[in-house]
């Protein structure tokens, strides 16, 4: 399983969000968006949950 956390780029944010300086973190699993989080810590926690669930079968 491939789980990636990365900051959403400005091209994928609305003009309003960019103007307010909002940062959004995406969690991608096997090429599919599976979560959107307001902080990197929350995104990383979700990534860990996904990895642990996969390890348990």
Protein Blocks (a to p, Z undefined) as FASTA:
>chain_A
ZZddddddfklpcfklmmnopacddddeehiafbdcfbfklmmmmmmmmmmmmmnZZ
